Amino acid sequence: FMMSLSVQAQQVDRKQPPAEFIQSVANQTLEVVKKDTAAQAGDRSAIERLVDQYVLPYVNFEKTTRLAAGRHWRQASASQRTELVDAFKNTLIRTYSGALANVDKLSAITVGPFRGDPAAADVVVRSTITQSNGPAVGVDYRMENTPEGWQIYDINVEGIWLIQNYRNQFSQVITEKGIDGLI
């Protein structure tokens, strides 16, 4: 059963219009989480496995980390950059695993009408996540159009862009403790 789901996970078409791309990734992720009792129980390893399979293939973590590190990225060695990307990815998985644990049978994501140019290199797609156990949450996705198709690199939850939020924290820690201190 998991094998058929993981094969299906690889099939979201990155070349489809931006809003449809987000809707496809989101629907697939929600459906899998709704069927996974361990993830719903908050099992971190189950959530990480689902995020790895159904979300991470569509996210450019290197770009997210580079933008969050800002001017400090240039000072980092290649190995520090790799470690920073891995550490930030783990932080984000921990951050969003709580949200995935709250997914219930009534949870849904509604992608708003796309108002940008679908041929643009960089777009924002807006959505609303509804669930029975809390208020609706506005989530926007900033994506770039790569040769392989759409890649998500920033996310906005209730008006707070991820990269902007982390940039100040990263800068403060790097200034005080260096890149290794942040890692």
N, C-alpha and C positions, 0 to 999 in steps of 0.2 A: 504493500500500500504506500509506504513512504517513497519507494523507488518511483512509482508512477507520479507522485507529487513532485519529486525533485526533477524529473524529466520535464514535467509541465512548467516548473519554475524557470527553466532556461528559455521558455518560448515567448516571453513578453516581447513584443515587437518594439524595439527602440526607435524605429523609423516612423512609427505612426505619429499623428499629430500630438502635441504636448499634453493636452488635457486627457486624451484617450490613453496615452502612455501611463500617466499618473493613476488614472482610474483602474487600468489593468493591473499594475503593480499592487495598488492598495487592495483591490478586490481579492486578488490571489492571496495576499498576505493575511487579510482578515479571515478568509475562508479556512486557511490552514490553521490559524490560531484558534478559531472556533471549534475545530475538530481535535485540537491537542490539549488534553486535560492537564498534562504536566505544565504546559505554558500558562494555562489559565490559573493554575495553582501558584504561579509565581516562580516555578522552577527555573533558576537562572540558566542552567546548561541547556534546557529545552528551548528557552527563549533565544539564547545565543545561536543555537543550531538553526532555528527558524529564520532569525535575522540574517545569518550567514547565507542561507540558501535563497531566501526570497526578497531580501532588501539590499544587502551589500553588493550584489552584482550590478546594481543600478546606481550606486553612489561612488563618486570620485573623492575618496577620503584624503588622498594626497593633496588635492586642490583645497579641500575644506581646511585641512591642517595648515597648509602653506598660507592661506588667507588669514586664518586665526592667529598664526605666529607673526604675521605682518613682516616688518623690516628685519626681525630677528631670524627669519628663515634663512636668509643669505649667510648668516654666521655659522649655521649648523653644518656639521660634516654630513656626508652621505649616510653613515651609520646612525648618527643622531636623528636625521630626518626620518629614517625608517622606524626607529624606536619611538619617535614622537608620533608618527602616524598610527602605529600600533597602540600606543598608550591612549591616544585621543579616541580611537575607534572603541577601545574597551570602556572608556568613560561614557561615551555616547550610548553604547549598548546597555550599560548599567542604568543610564538616565532614562532611556526609552523602554526598558524592560518592564518597568512599573506600569506604563501606559498599555503595553501589550497584555499584561496580566489582568487588566481591567476589561478586556474585550469580552463581551457576552454575546449571546445569540442575537440580540437586537442591535448590536453595534453596526454602524454603516459609515461609509465615507461618500460624501457627495462632492464631486468636483464642479466648481462654478464654471460659467461660460468663459471660454478663453477669449481675452480681449487683445492679445498681442499679435504679432506677426509670426505664424507658425514656421516661417522660413528663417526667422532671426537666429543669431548664434547664441543668444542668451535670453531666456524667458522666465516668467514667474507664472505658476499655476496655483490658483487658490482653491481651497477645499474646506469642508466642514465635516468634522467627525462627530457623530452622534452616538450616544450610548444610554442605556436605561439607568445606569448608576451614577450619572453626573450630567453637568451642563454640556451643551454642544461646544466644541472647541474649534476655533479657526486655525487651520494649518496651511501655510503656503510653501511651495517648493520652488527654489531657484535652480534652474538647469541650464546646462550648456549643450549645444548640438555638436557632437564629436563625429568623426568619420564613421564610428560604429553606431551612432544614433544618440538619443538623449541620455545624459548623465546628471543625476542630482548632485549638487554640491553645497547647498545651503537650505535651511529649513527655518520657517518662522512659525512659532507657536504663540498664539494670542499676542501678536505684535512685537515679539522679541526674536530678532534674527540670531541664529546660533553663532555664526562667525563673529558678529559684532559683540555679542555677549561674552564670548570667550577671549576675544582679542585683548581687552583690558586686563583680564585675569592673567593671561599668558604673559603679557608685557611686564606686569608687576613682578611675577615670579621670576622671569628670565632676568630682569634687572637686578633682583636681589640675589638669586641663586644660580644664574646661568641656565643654559639649555638643559644640562643634565639634571639640574634641580627641578625643572618642569617635568622632565620625563619621569 
